[in-house]
Every structure is written in structure tokens, then in C-alpha cells.
């Protein structure tokens, strides 16, 4: 049997018996390191590497901890919900509406097959939030269930690889970022798929600006201040290298183009890097808008440059890379929608038409803007042209 140190909710938790039975059924016999009464305490202990916390998914969704990696159990353990009333009682209007909401079935369509939207990034992260906003409105447009599948690994490559290996029936689509479609091709990649031959680019999804941030402890209010300070103190400042995509590449390129001596610190994701920036453990971070908006608005970090060619509407006073004299320090932080190759023309046209209608929805514009992004209206062919130009640009920058 598999054994590990486990942090678990105590016997007073209503689902504990079901969880114990579930783990036993699959040959998992955890050595209970600690029983706790509250999910927040279990998350805290797990973040200190005291053991593995086994909790309901809702606990991580309600109170995400940036120092904890949430992995869904496979196969999934579902819990039932029962509606109980007094015998022969007449339901109140509120209770009747609640019963209707819980028991309402999705309308039947010409096909009962749902669509899977694969997200190659962790739950609750920026990409996942864009995807779930899109999936909700997309489901309403096509009148089918759209489920989100987080296939995490290899900096976004694993999820795109899963998309390329799915059946070309229109029932599996997904997100792809520049980490998988541009930067993985510039080094010694794993060659899990060919960016131009194994992927069908359906449409752009969202444009997301990348932003250079410094902590509030750094005595720099403009890019010239930061460069001057860093040159006076070589090796004094630490810059975060986040993941394997645009944020990490931007950190390297910024150091190269400014000829600064900075100490690099590696992070698997943006949230740990942002936490360390706010705690003054790192000084400079390139961040996606969604992961930085709250910290910027609360004045706990300071934006010095947009790594793009336009100032976002919510950062009107932050200059672009070109305005800072660093036009090459630019990288798109957005995502596109992709599918496997071999889609029939009618299926592809149907998907694209539904995607365009979804992106034109006022709800999508509002939700994307709440995360600092804007809908990307580039067609699939336009996106392929963009990727080819980015491949050429980055190869030239790396020579």
C-alpha cells in the first residue's frame, strides 16, 4: 500500500467517513500526521511541508494559498446533495426557487456531447480564470456543457500536447500561451508536438499585458531610477524568473538590454514571486496583469513599465517599453484557442463562429477587463502569422 504523512480534517467533518473509505478502496493508507478542525489550518501546515493535506476542492477555491499546489484526486470523489422538507409541507417561494435551481436540467440539444476546454495551467491562476469566464459564456452560446480540464505540466506544454492527441471531433479545444507556442521552440524543447503542423489555431482569446514591477521597498519610481540604482549597486537587486514562458524570458532580456548585473531567483509560478516581492525577498518581477492588479491598486508594488506597445486603460501613467527606451523588451502575455489538426471544415467553422460571438459578448469584455485583459479578435490565420513573426524576432534577439 502507498503511505504518506497526511493532514486531514477531524472526525467532526461530515465527509471524513466517505474520504477514509475512498482512500482505502484505492490502496492508500495515509499515516495521519495531524487532524485539524479547519481547512485553513490544514492549508497552512501543508505550506510548511508538514505533510499532504487532503481537502474538498471547495476549500482551495474559497481560500487559495499561493504556497500550496492543489492537485485534484483522480478518480474524483463526488458528494451527493439531498433536499429535505417537512412532510406534507408547502414550500415557500424562496425554497421553491432553490429547489428549481438545484434540480434544473440543461436543455437538450442536437448533440448531448459536452465540450472539454483544456487549460494547461493550474486552477485559480490568471489563465484558468480567463478560461472559466470564456467557458461560461461559450456554453450559453452553443447550448452545451463546457467543462474545464486543468492539464498542468512542463510550463504549459503538457496541456497543449493533450489537445493535439485528442480526437478531431470538435469536442476538445483548449488554451495555448506563448510559452508553448513560441518560447518552447527556441531552446532544446521536448518536441512533444509541432507548433505549426500539430495544432489548429481557431482564434485569439485574450490580450494580456506584462508589467515590470518593483517592490515598495525599492527606491525607484521611474525606469531611469531603477537602472541608475542597479548600476550603482551591481548584484544588489534580485529579479524573479517565473516559469518557462514570457515572464522568464522578459527577465533575461531586460538584464541583457540594460547591461545590469542582477541576481536571478527562479519561481514555478507568478503567485509565489508576487508574495516574495511584497515581502521584500525579491526586488523586480515581470507579471501578467491579472496577477498584479490587486497589488498595484493597493500600492504594495510599483509598476515601472508595460512590456508592450500600448498603455493599458487601467495604467495610464505607466510607460511602455518603447517609451522607456527598451523596445525589444516586449512579450505578449495572452492566450489563443486551439484544437487538434484534422477538424472537418463544418466543425471548425461552427467553433470559430461560436467563439467570435462569445468574445463579442459584453459579459466577456467586462470579465476580461476585470483581470486586466481584453478580448483578442485575431483570426486563426492572423495568429499563425503572428507566431511566425515572433519566432523570427526571438531568434534574432537570441543571436
KEKOLVEX-696793 format. One record per residue (C-alpha): residue number from 1; x, y, z. Coordinates in nm, 3 decimals, padded with zeros to 5 digits. Example, Ala and Ser with C-alpha at 12.3 -4.5 7.8 and 13.67 -1.06 7.14 Angstrom:
+-----+---------+---------+---------+
|   k |       u |       v |       w |
+-----+---------+---------+---------+
|   1 |  01.230 | -00.450 |  00.780 |
|   2 |  01.367 | -00.106 |  00.714 |
+-----+---------+---------+---------+
***
This chain:
+-----+---------+---------+---------+
|   k |       u |       v |       w |
+-----+---------+---------+---------+
|   1 |  00.000 |  00.000 |  00.000 |
|   2 |  00.106 |  00.360 | -00.067 |
|   3 |  00.182 |  00.552 |  00.256 |
|   4 |  00.237 |  00.921 |  00.320 |
|   5 |  00.205 |  01.177 |  00.602 |
|   6 | -00.143 |  01.324 |  00.578 |
|   7 | -00.308 |  01.635 |  00.720 |
|   8 | -00.679 |  01.572 |  00.740 |
|   9 | -00.997 |  01.720 |  00.883 |
|  10 | -01.113 |  01.564 |  01.210 |
|  11 | -01.400 |  01.324 |  01.267 |
|  12 | -01.642 |  01.615 |  01.314 |
|  13 | -01.609 |  01.688 |  00.939 |
|  14 | -01.916 |  01.543 |  00.767 |
|  15 | -01.727 |  01.396 |  00.472 |
|  16 | -01.449 |  01.226 |  00.670 |
|  17 | -01.603 |  00.877 |  00.662 |
|  18 | -01.652 |  00.893 |  00.283 |
|  19 | -01.294 |  01.010 |  00.237 |
|  20 | -01.150 |  00.730 |  00.453 |
|  21 | -01.350 |  00.473 |  00.257 |
|  22 | -01.242 |  00.626 | -00.075 |
|  23 | -00.870 |  00.622 |  00.010 |
|  24 | -00.890 |  00.265 |  00.139 |
|  25 | -01.066 |  00.148 | -00.176 |
|  26 | -00.767 |  00.254 | -00.388 |
|  27 | -00.498 |  00.114 | -00.159 |
|  28 | -00.399 |  00.444 |  00.003 |
|  29 | -00.332 |  00.413 |  00.376 |
|  30 | -00.220 |  00.755 |  00.496 |
|  31 | -00.019 |  00.793 |  00.813 |
|  32 | -00.216 |  01.079 |  00.969 |
|  33 |  00.034 |  01.343 |  01.072 |
|  34 | -00.227 |  01.583 |  01.209 |
|  35 | -00.603 |  01.613 |  01.242 |
|  36 | -00.732 |  01.970 |  01.230 |
|  37 | -01.071 |  02.132 |  01.266 |
|  38 | -01.041 |  02.400 |  00.999 |
|  39 | -00.937 |  02.375 |  00.630 |
|  40 | -00.730 |  02.695 |  00.664 |
|  41 | -00.509 |  02.527 |  00.928 |
|  42 | -00.460 |  02.224 |  00.701 |
|  43 | -00.354 |  02.453 |  00.414 |
|  44 | -00.113 |  02.637 |  00.642 |
|  45 |  00.050 |  02.314 |  00.765 |
|  46 |  00.082 |  02.186 |  00.408 |
|  47 |  00.253 |  02.513 |  00.305 |
|  48 |  00.515 |  02.446 |  00.574 |
|  49 |  00.575 |  02.094 |  00.432 |
|  50 |  00.432 |  01.924 |  00.740 |
|  51 |  00.251 |  01.677 |  00.518 |
|  52 | -00.006 |  01.643 |  00.238 |
|  53 | -00.347 |  01.798 |  00.311 |
|  54 | -00.649 |  01.612 |  00.171 |
|  55 | -00.939 |  01.858 |  00.148 |
|  56 | -01.258 |  01.921 | -00.051 |
|  57 | -01.198 |  02.117 | -00.371 |
|  58 | -01.414 |  02.399 | -00.238 |
|  59 | -01.162 |  02.468 |  00.039 |
|  60 | -00.885 |  02.552 | -00.207 |
|  61 | -01.122 |  02.755 | -00.425 |
|  62 | -01.251 |  02.961 | -00.133 |
|  63 | -00.914 |  03.032 |  00.030 |
|  64 | -00.629 |  02.967 | -00.218 |
|  65 | -00.280 |  02.961 | -00.068 |
|  66 | -00.004 |  03.067 | -00.310 |
|  67 |  00.245 |  02.842 | -00.129 |
|  68 |  00.035 |  02.528 | -00.184 |
|  69 | -00.003 |  02.332 | -00.507 |
|  70 | -00.361 |  02.199 | -00.536 |
|  71 | -00.390 |  01.867 | -00.723 |
|  72 | -00.729 |  01.708 | -00.781 |
|  73 | -00.764 |  01.343 | -00.678 |
|  74 | -00.813 |  01.102 | -00.968 |
|  75 | -01.054 |  00.924 | -00.982 |
|  76 | -01.271 |  01.202 | -00.847 |
|  77 | -01.471 |  01.165 | -00.525 |
|  78 | -01.813 |  01.328 | -00.561 |
|  79 | -02.059 |  01.403 | -00.285 |
|  80 | -02.435 |  01.395 | -00.320 |
|  81 | -02.675 |  01.673 | -00.223 |
|  82 | -03.018 |  01.598 | -00.076 |
|  83 | -03.314 |  01.834 | -00.048 |
|  84 | -03.519 |  01.767 |  00.267 |
|  85 | -03.852 |  01.925 |  00.365 |
|  86 | -04.107 |  01.865 |  00.636 |
|  87 | -04.362 |  01.603 |  00.541 |
|  88 | -04.663 |  01.746 |  00.355 |
|  89 | -04.524 |  02.098 |  00.390 |
|  90 | -04.584 |  02.364 |  00.125 |
|  91 | -04.259 |  02.513 |  00.001 |
|  92 | -04.204 |  02.886 |  00.043 |
|  93 | -04.129 |  03.091 | -00.268 |
|  94 | -03.756 |  03.107 | -00.177 |
|  95 | -03.739 |  02.731 | -00.116 |
|  96 | -03.923 |  02.659 | -00.441 |
|  97 | -03.676 |  02.872 | -00.637 |
|  98 | -03.383 |  02.698 | -00.465 |
|  99 | -03.521 |  02.354 | -00.549 |
| 100 | -03.569 |  02.459 | -00.911 |
| 101 | -03.212 |  02.587 | -00.937 |
| 102 | -03.068 |  02.265 | -00.794 |
| 103 | -03.277 |  02.024 | -00.997 |
| 104 | -03.300 |  02.208 | -01.330 |
| 105 | -03.159 |  02.010 | -01.621 |
| 106 | -02.965 |  02.158 | -01.912 |
| 107 | -03.176 |  02.182 | -02.227 |
| 108 | -03.140 |  01.903 | -02.475 |
| 109 | -02.957 |  01.989 | -02.796 |
| 110 | -02.896 |  01.812 | -03.121 |
| 111 | -02.598 |  01.655 | -02.951 |
| 112 | -02.568 |  01.577 | -02.577 |
| 113 | -02.189 |  01.561 | -02.601 |
| 114 | -02.023 |  01.826 | -02.390 |
| 115 | -01.707 |  02.011 | -02.488 |
| 116 | -01.385 |  01.992 | -02.289 |
| 117 | -01.174 |  02.307 | -02.262 |
| 118 | -00.819 |  02.210 | -02.168 |
| 119 | -00.625 |  02.469 | -01.967 |
| 120 | -00.250 |  02.392 | -01.944 |
| 121 | -00.218 |  02.592 | -01.620 |
| 122 | -00.317 |  02.545 | -01.254 |
| 123 | -00.665 |  02.619 | -01.118 |
| 124 | -00.730 |  02.970 | -00.984 |
| 125 | -00.439 |  03.119 | -01.181 |
| 126 | -00.486 |  03.402 | -01.434 |
| 127 | -00.513 |  03.174 | -01.741 |
| 128 | -00.762 |  02.949 | -01.561 |
| 129 | -00.979 |  03.246 | -01.468 |
| 130 | -00.987 |  03.375 | -01.827 |
| 131 | -01.075 |  03.022 | -01.944 |
| 132 | -01.360 |  02.979 | -01.697 |
| 133 | -01.510 |  03.316 | -01.783 |
| 134 | -01.497 |  03.216 | -02.150 |
| 135 | -01.634 |  02.865 | -02.087 |
| 136 | -01.941 |  03.001 | -01.907 |
| 137 | -02.048 |  03.233 | -02.187 |
| 138 | -01.938 |  02.989 | -02.460 |
| 139 | -02.159 |  02.719 | -02.305 |
| 140 | -02.458 |  02.953 | -02.321 |
| 141 | -02.388 |  03.035 | -02.686 |
| 142 | -02.364 |  02.674 | -02.804 |
| 143 | -02.619 |  02.536 | -02.552 |
| 144 | -02.386 |  02.259 | -02.445 |
| 145 | -02.198 |  02.182 | -02.128 |
| 146 | -01.836 |  02.309 | -02.139 |
| 147 | -01.609 |  02.158 | -01.874 |
| 148 | -01.262 |  02.290 | -01.788 |
| 149 | -00.979 |  02.038 | -01.757 |
| 150 | -00.656 |  02.165 | -01.599 |
| 151 | -00.373 |  01.963 | -01.757 |
| 152 | -00.070 |  02.111 | -01.580 |
| 153 |  00.296 |  02.044 | -01.652 |
| 154 |  00.608 |  02.137 | -01.848 |
| 155 |  00.529 |  02.508 | -01.847 |
| 156 |  00.206 |  02.467 | -02.046 |
| 157 |  00.339 |  02.212 | -02.296 |
| 158 |  00.162 |  01.913 | -02.143 |
| 159 | -00.186 |  02.059 | -02.186 |
| 160 | -00.128 |  02.159 | -02.549 |
| 161 |  00.018 |  01.814 | -02.614 |
| 162 | -00.302 |  01.663 | -02.473 |
| 163 | -00.507 |  01.876 | -02.711 |
| 164 | -00.303 |  01.766 | -03.014 |
| 165 | -00.357 |  01.399 | -02.921 |
| 166 | -00.735 |  01.430 | -02.882 |
| 167 | -00.990 |  01.325 | -03.144 |
| 168 | -01.053 |  01.594 | -03.411 |
| 169 | -01.427 |  01.595 | -03.348 |
| 170 | -01.467 |  01.947 | -03.210 |
| 171 | -01.532 |  01.820 | -02.857 |
| 172 | -01.185 |  01.906 | -02.726 |
| 173 | -01.034 |  02.252 | -02.754 |
| 174 | -00.801 |  02.443 | -02.527 |
| 175 | -00.578 |  02.735 | -02.443 |
| 176 | -00.222 |  02.787 | -02.564 |
| 177 |  00.013 |  03.059 | -02.445 |
| 178 |  00.339 |  03.186 | -02.587 |
| 179 |  00.534 |  02.958 | -02.353 |
| 180 |  00.414 |  02.660 | -02.556 |
| 181 |  00.379 |  02.821 | -02.899 |
| 182 |  00.688 |  03.046 | -02.909 |
| 183 |  00.945 |  03.003 | -02.634 |
| 184 |  00.943 |  02.623 | -02.620 |
| 185 |  01.066 |  02.623 | -02.981 |
| 186 |  01.366 |  02.847 | -02.916 |
| 187 |  01.560 |  02.611 | -02.691 |
| 188 |  01.607 |  02.238 | -02.667 |
| 189 |  01.242 |  02.151 | -02.624 |
| 190 |  01.090 |  01.809 | -02.570 |
| 191 |  00.936 |  01.808 | -02.921 |
| 192 |  00.603 |  01.692 | -02.783 |
| 193 |  00.429 |  01.849 | -03.081 |
| 194 |  00.498 |  02.064 | -03.383 |
| 195 |  00.364 |  02.415 | -03.328 |
| 196 |  00.257 |  02.464 | -03.690 |
| 197 |  00.168 |  02.111 | -03.802 |
| 198 |  00.003 |  01.951 | -03.497 |
| 199 | -00.215 |  02.243 | -03.386 |
| 200 | -00.522 |  02.408 | -03.538 |
| 201 | -00.536 |  02.774 | -03.436 |
| 202 | -00.903 |  02.861 | -03.406 |
| 203 | -00.894 |  03.218 | -03.279 |
| 204 | -00.730 |  03.455 | -03.034 |
| 205 | -00.877 |  03.458 | -02.683 |
| 206 | -00.732 |  03.737 | -02.472 |
| 207 | -00.459 |  04.001 | -02.489 |
| 208 | -00.277 |  04.036 | -02.156 |
| 209 | -00.008 |  04.298 | -02.089 |
| 210 |  00.306 |  04.203 | -01.899 |
| 211 |  00.428 |  04.461 | -01.649 |
| 212 |  00.763 |  04.523 | -01.479 |
| 213 |  00.707 |  04.572 | -01.107 |
| 214 |  00.932 |  04.667 | -00.819 |
| 215 |  00.857 |  04.626 | -00.451 |
| 216 |  00.759 |  04.926 | -00.243 |
| 217 |  01.096 |  04.892 | -00.067 |
| 218 |  01.286 |  04.975 | -00.389 |
| 219 |  01.371 |  05.346 | -00.419 |
| 220 |  01.264 |  05.372 | -00.785 |
| 221 |  00.959 |  05.550 | -00.926 |
| 222 |  01.071 |  05.553 | -01.292 |
| 223 |  01.267 |  05.312 | -01.509 |
| 224 |  01.563 |  05.553 | -01.513 |
| 225 |  01.566 |  05.542 | -01.131 |
| 226 |  01.578 |  05.162 | -01.128 |
| 227 |  01.855 |  05.139 | -01.388 |
| 228 |  02.064 |  05.402 | -01.208 |
| 229 |  02.022 |  05.231 | -00.870 |
| 230 |  02.108 |  04.888 | -01.013 |
| 231 |  02.419 |  05.021 | -01.185 |
| 232 |  02.541 |  05.185 | -00.865 |
| 233 |  02.493 |  04.855 | -00.679 |
| 234 |  02.584 |  04.564 | -00.912 |
| 235 |  02.443 |  04.234 | -00.785 |
| 236 |  02.234 |  04.408 | -00.520 |
| 237 |  01.891 |  04.359 | -00.679 |
| 238 |  01.713 |  04.026 | -00.728 |
| 239 |  01.488 |  03.966 | -01.029 |
| 240 |  01.233 |  03.684 | -01.046 |
| 241 |  01.239 |  03.428 | -01.327 |
| 242 |  00.881 |  03.300 | -01.339 |
| 243 |  00.804 |  02.970 | -01.512 |
| 244 |  00.931 |  02.891 | -01.861 |
| 245 |  00.735 |  03.139 | -02.073 |
| 246 |  00.726 |  03.509 | -02.146 |
| 247 |  00.780 |  03.627 | -01.787 |
| 248 |  01.106 |  03.437 | -01.751 |
| 249 |  01.229 |  03.537 | -02.097 |
| 250 |  01.150 |  03.903 | -02.026 |
| 251 |  01.361 |  03.893 | -01.710 |
| 252 |  01.659 |  03.765 | -01.910 |
| 253 |  01.606 |  04.013 | -02.193 |
| 254 |  01.569 |  04.310 | -01.956 |
| 255 |  01.903 |  04.230 | -01.794 |
| 256 |  02.067 |  04.186 | -02.135 |
| 257 |  01.933 |  04.509 | -02.288 |
| 258 |  02.013 |  04.724 | -01.983 |
| 259 |  02.352 |  04.558 | -01.918 |
| 260 |  02.263 |  04.528 | -01.550 |
| 261 |  02.407 |  04.274 | -01.309 |
| 262 |  02.101 |  04.128 | -01.134 |
| 263 |  02.067 |  03.814 | -00.926 |
| 264 |  01.810 |  03.571 | -01.067 |
| 265 |  01.567 |  03.383 | -00.847 |
| 266 |  01.356 |  03.106 | -01.002 |
| 267 |  00.984 |  03.056 | -00.935 |
| 268 |  00.745 |  02.790 | -01.067 |
| 269 |  00.457 |  03.036 | -01.079 |
| 270 |  00.369 |  03.403 | -01.054 |
| 271 |  00.190 |  03.399 | -00.719 |
| 272 |  00.495 |  03.285 | -00.515 |
| 273 |  00.704 |  03.551 | -00.691 |
| 274 |  00.445 |  03.821 | -00.613 |
| 275 |  00.433 |  03.709 | -00.249 |
| 276 |  00.810 |  03.741 | -00.220 |
| 277 |  00.802 |  04.081 | -00.393 |
| 278 |  00.554 |  04.209 | -00.135 |
| 279 |  00.762 |  04.058 |  00.147 |
| 280 |  01.080 |  04.223 |  00.010 |
| 281 |  01.251 |  03.891 | -00.064 |
| 282 |  01.284 |  03.981 | -00.432 |
| 283 |  01.304 |  04.326 | -00.591 |
| 284 |  01.190 |  04.304 | -00.955 |
| 285 |  00.915 |  04.090 | -01.110 |
| 286 |  00.763 |  04.076 | -01.458 |
| 287 |  00.396 |  03.989 | -01.402 |
| 288 |  00.079 |  03.930 | -01.601 |
| 289 | -00.192 |  04.187 | -01.541 |
| 290 | -00.433 |  03.955 | -01.359 |
| 291 | -00.168 |  03.855 | -01.108 |
| 292 | -00.061 |  04.212 | -01.040 |
| 293 | -00.374 |  04.434 | -01.046 |
| 294 | -00.468 |  04.395 | -00.681 |
| 295 | -00.115 |  04.455 | -00.552 |
| 296 | -00.074 |  04.763 | -00.775 |
| 297 | -00.405 |  04.915 | -00.667 |
| 298 | -00.317 |  04.855 | -00.300 |
| 299 |  00.021 |  05.030 | -00.351 |
| 300 |  00.223 |  04.734 | -00.223 |
| 301 |  00.413 |  04.709 | -00.553 |
| 302 |  00.501 |  04.975 | -00.810 |
| 303 |  00.463 |  04.941 | -01.191 |
| 304 |  00.751 |  05.098 | -01.385 |
| 305 |  00.698 |  04.966 | -01.739 |
| 306 |  00.446 |  04.789 | -01.960 |
| 307 |  00.625 |  04.524 | -02.166 |
| 308 |  00.404 |  04.609 | -02.462 |
| 309 |  00.336 |  04.882 | -02.717 |
| 310 |  00.023 |  05.032 | -02.558 |
| 311 | -00.056 |  05.158 | -02.210 |
| 312 | -00.348 |  04.966 | -02.056 |
| 313 | -00.651 |  05.181 | -01.970 |
| 314 | -00.606 |  05.098 | -01.601 |
| 315 | -00.236 |  05.201 | -01.606 |
| 316 | -00.249 |  05.530 | -01.797 |
| 317 |  00.062 |  05.669 | -01.625 |
| 318 |  00.288 |  05.366 | -01.676 |
| 319 |  00.508 |  05.398 | -01.987 |
| 320 |  00.551 |  05.128 | -02.249 |
| 321 |  00.881 |  04.954 | -02.320 |
| 322 |  00.929 |  05.175 | -02.624 |
| 323 |  00.871 |  05.489 | -02.419 |
| 324 |  01.133 |  05.363 | -02.172 |
| 325 |  01.388 |  05.319 | -02.449 |
| 326 |  01.365 |  04.938 | -02.436 |
| 327 |  01.152 |  04.849 | -02.742 |
| 328 |  01.281 |  04.490 | -02.758 |
| 329 |  01.170 |  04.412 | -02.401 |
| 330 |  00.825 |  04.315 | -02.520 |
| 331 |  00.637 |  03.986 | -02.495 |
| 332 |  00.270 |  03.906 | -02.542 |
| 333 |  00.117 |  03.756 | -02.230 |
| 334 | -00.205 |  03.650 | -02.400 |
| 335 | -00.364 |  03.319 | -02.498 |
| 336 | -00.530 |  03.171 | -02.806 |
| 337 | -00.780 |  02.890 | -02.858 |
| 338 | -00.655 |  02.577 | -03.033 |
| 339 | -00.774 |  02.233 | -03.140 |
| 340 | -00.612 |  01.921 | -03.287 |
| 341 | -00.548 |  01.902 | -03.659 |
| 342 | -00.790 |  01.714 | -03.882 |
| 343 | -01.108 |  01.905 | -03.792 |
| 344 | -01.372 |  01.890 | -04.062 |
| 345 | -01.443 |  02.228 | -04.219 |
| 346 | -01.803 |  02.247 | -04.097 |
| 347 | -01.698 |  02.171 | -03.736 |
| 348 | -01.415 |  02.424 | -03.748 |
| 349 | -01.639 |  02.696 | -03.893 |
| 350 | -01.904 |  02.625 | -03.629 |
| 351 | -01.649 |  02.651 | -03.347 |
| 352 | -01.499 |  02.973 | -03.482 |
| 353 | -01.840 |  03.135 | -03.527 |
| 354 | -01.936 |  03.047 | -03.168 |
| 355 | -01.600 |  03.174 | -03.036 |
| 356 | -01.640 |  03.508 | -03.215 |
| 357 | -01.995 |  03.550 | -03.080 |
| 358 | -01.868 |  03.470 | -02.731 |
| 359 | -01.582 |  03.722 | -02.748 |
| 360 | -01.824 |  03.992 | -02.866 |
| 361 | -02.037 |  03.938 | -02.556 |
| 362 | -02.041 |  04.239 | -02.317 |
| 363 | -02.002 |  03.994 | -02.028 |
| 364 | -01.671 |  03.866 | -02.167 |
| 365 | -01.537 |  04.217 | -02.222 |
| 366 | -01.629 |  04.309 | -01.865 |
| 367 | -01.486 |  03.992 | -01.711 |
| 368 | -01.161 |  04.005 | -01.909 |
| 369 | -01.110 |  04.372 | -01.826 |
| 370 | -01.163 |  04.294 | -01.456 |
| 371 | -00.845 |  04.082 | -01.486 |
| 372 | -00.654 |  04.341 | -01.688 |
| 373 | -00.702 |  04.175 | -02.028 |
| 374 | -00.903 |  04.247 | -02.341 |
| 375 | -01.063 |  04.009 | -02.595 |
| 376 | -00.829 |  03.909 | -02.880 |
| 377 | -01.012 |  03.931 | -03.213 |
| 378 | -00.734 |  03.788 | -03.430 |
| 379 | -00.844 |  03.504 | -03.656 |
| 380 | -00.660 |  03.173 | -03.660 |
| 381 | -00.466 |  03.268 | -03.974 |
| 382 | -00.370 |  03.602 | -03.823 |
| 383 | -00.249 |  03.425 | -03.511 |
| 384 | -00.030 |  03.188 | -03.715 |
| 385 |  00.128 |  03.488 | -03.890 |
| 386 |  00.190 |  03.649 | -03.551 |
| 387 |  00.358 |  03.332 | -03.419 |
| 388 |  00.587 |  03.313 | -03.723 |
| 389 |  00.694 |  03.674 | -03.676 |
| 390 |  00.754 |  03.614 | -03.303 |
| 391 |  00.969 |  03.308 | -03.376 |
| 392 |  01.183 |  03.515 | -03.612 |
| 393 |  01.205 |  03.807 | -03.368 |
| 394 |  01.313 |  03.600 | -03.070 |
| 395 |  01.567 |  03.401 | -03.269 |
| 396 |  01.722 |  03.729 | -03.382 |
| 397 |  01.729 |  03.858 | -03.023 |
| 398 |  01.897 |  03.540 | -02.901 |
| 399 |  02.181 |  03.555 | -03.157 |
+-----+---------+---------+---------+
***
